[in-house]
Amino acid sequence: MNRDLINTGILALSFLSLFGLAQILYYKFKIKAELTRKLVHIATGFLTMLFPIMLNNQWLVLFLCATFALIILASLRFNFLRSVNGIDRKSHGSISYPISVYFCYLVYDYYSHKNSGQPNPYIYFYLPILTLAICDPAAALMGKKYPYGKFTIGKDTKTIVGSASFFVSSIVLTLLVYFYLSHSTFSLSATIPIALLIAGIAAISEALSGKGIDNITIPASVIFLLILFA
């Protein structure tokens, strides 16, 4: 059997297992949906890190993303997967997440076939997805724990603490990703301005985007800046 098909099956089972774990935590251990949702959000981000390594076909990535988008849509329609959807606000985050993953993979796939030297094409996938998987939950969790400097965007309430947490974690993440993917040519002085710019624009995107749309605006802003300045 084709290796890509086997890997697609492995990844699909991994995502289903993650949903199952979240359901167990929600129903059996009574963990709040906000926390199980963040767990799924973070773990999904790390699982998708395997896409460029395990899959060489963008149609299989589309299949995985579309399948899980349909599962989320069905869960919203028929009121299951409460561990992901059982929050007290309207959000499109669960649907927009697989859209962003596929978009990021397409950009990575394009640059992986383009002999353009630097930067490493993996950065077009890993940096936006990790920013979404790490910095966005960091902003939400810190903003809830230390709700200082509240401001409202539409019907969503954000905090200065949350935005600052996103900004700082994004700087650190960007520097680490650049170092890991290009350590032989890595220059701290050259990368810091890029990290500050990416962190600033991505943090603004997160702050201004409501109802889960930040799952699209955050990676889109990161990719846009990578294309311009990387």
Secondary structure, 3 states (H helix, E strand, C coil): CCHHHHHHHHHHHHHHHHHHHHHHHHHCCCCCHHHHHHHHHHHHHHHHCCHHHHCCCHHHHHHHHHHHHHHHHHHHHHCCCHHHHCCCCCCCHHHHHHHHHHHHHHHHHHHHCCCCCCCCCCHHHHHHHHHHHHHHHHHHHHHHHCCCCEEEECCEEEEHHHHHHHHHHHHHHHHHHHHHHCCCCCCHHHHHHHHHHHHHHHHHHHHHCCCCCHHHHHHHHHHHHHHHHC
